[in-house]
């Protein structure tokens, strides 16, 4: 590919050495950032005029079920228990491999449209090896950087795989590991495991050892109300000597201080999903501030488009507001409002970039902008009324930006969104595929009877 010069951007590198640059250029050669600074030589390069735009590292969604692109809102009015009934028990088993491809492709494009360049795809739509293959193919075709987290085949039976399950993780992951053997590729592999809250200790131990044999990261749903206290998740993992820096905990809303201390001591990562954690009755507040108190810098996840939005701007805002509310509650209860507030807009932006990269061992490739890193970056158009004047770029963006403000998105140096629109034939094709899949799924699941007339095919 010819070199790309992004010209005259306000560059927020989030790199401690480079800092913020009020006017600078970014040079990209192939898939890599090679220079950042003013007035870079543009001879022979494609120039992108970024005047009036802020350049940021691409956002990292650390926990997302990408396959749900066709069913946005299906879990919007239910708790976690209702989500299990409507989505996992009522819809998931209706997916054929072609529906997986359509859903993941559209879900990944929704993420890219919102400035998310990397997604940890917790995939439990892998009812068969063919389902898994279509999931990976869609991630590759979309252009996103993806961690395909090969999960349990829940379509074979929710109770069988999610209630004190003795079923071992599918052996097909060995075949997929051969397919995704390059850990430097744009799409790589991990395992989405059930952990102690959904499988027996013996099964959990087998699954974790399988992941370590394959040398891939591990992600589990942890700290879920109604499960954590019954199955003593972190205590069980500690007793089995399974905690470690390769273990990623999604949600964690019910963790206590001992749980967090054990995760921190073993180098694990946590990802609160603010919208789902609060709206699906998983916790009073996301775990954000309590994780920080134990030295755990949280990442952020959207979790499910069936019950939340598709962007991280909303999650950043909610994480900031919720944590300030939690932190100030004790003082307010005594009618003693604090003079200052903690947690800054830059902090939550780092959750969605720097921390997300670190959670998956990608901090040397993505998460900040500096020469030598992969060219995963976004441009935010800050000339619009709700983002102007640009008094403080990060505060303004975190408070006000959304997917429609994302003007340009690059992943591995390839432009996937430009002038506010997804580029390439895949976007138009994906829209057709998702509409066809939606009609098939709604007919098979008879969603109109479950959710109302708006959910007819």
Secondary structure, DSSP 8 states (H G I E B T S, - for coil): ---EEEEEEEEE---TTT-EEEEEEEEEETTEEEEEETT---TTSEEEE-TTEEEEE-EEEEEE-GGGGG-TTTTTTS-HHHHIIIIIITTGGG--HHHHHHHHHHHHHHHHHTTEEEEEEEE---SSHHHHHHHHHHHHHHT-EEEEEE---GGG-HHHHHSSB-----THHHHHHHHT--TTSSEEEEEEE--TTTB-HHHHHHHHHHHHHHT-EEEEEES-TTTHHHHTHHHHHHHTT--STTEEEEE-TT--HHHHHHHHHTT-EEEE-HHHHHHTTS-SS-SHHHHHHTT---EE--B-TTTS-S-HHHHHHHHHHHHHHHHHHHHHHTT---SS----HHHHHHIIIIIHHHHTT-TTTSSS--TTSB--EEEEE--SGGG-S-SSHHHHHHHH--GGGEEEEEETTEEEEETTEE-SHHHHHHHHHHHHHHHHHHHHHTHHHHH-GGG--
